[in-house]
Amino acid sequence: MKPFESKVWLATPTMHGEEMKYIQRAYETNWMSTVGENINEVEKIAADKAEMKYAVGLSCCTAALHLTVKHAGEALYGKPAIGHGALEGKRVIAV
């Protein structure tokens, strides 16, 4: 297998302006996860923009997709029994 001669970057980590200040504050206050002052503010802004009561910031897109499918399954089929997935025994078609 021959390696790629050039790479296509989907996203690059960049710091322009105050990002380092927020990283340092998160480190100093021990909020190095998906909770904390900054996350609370981002969730509030997202909820306001979407004209919703709440919004939830997640750690990655995979978690967001999982939560979306779970919510869709419960909205369509009701809450599953404890220990069973929202779409257990069902088919999902993504278009």
Secondary structure, DSSP 8 states (H G I E B T S, - for coil): ----SS---S------STHHHHHHHHHHTT--SS-SHHHHHHHHHHHHHTT-S-----SSHHHHHHHHHHHHHHHHH----TTS-TTTT------
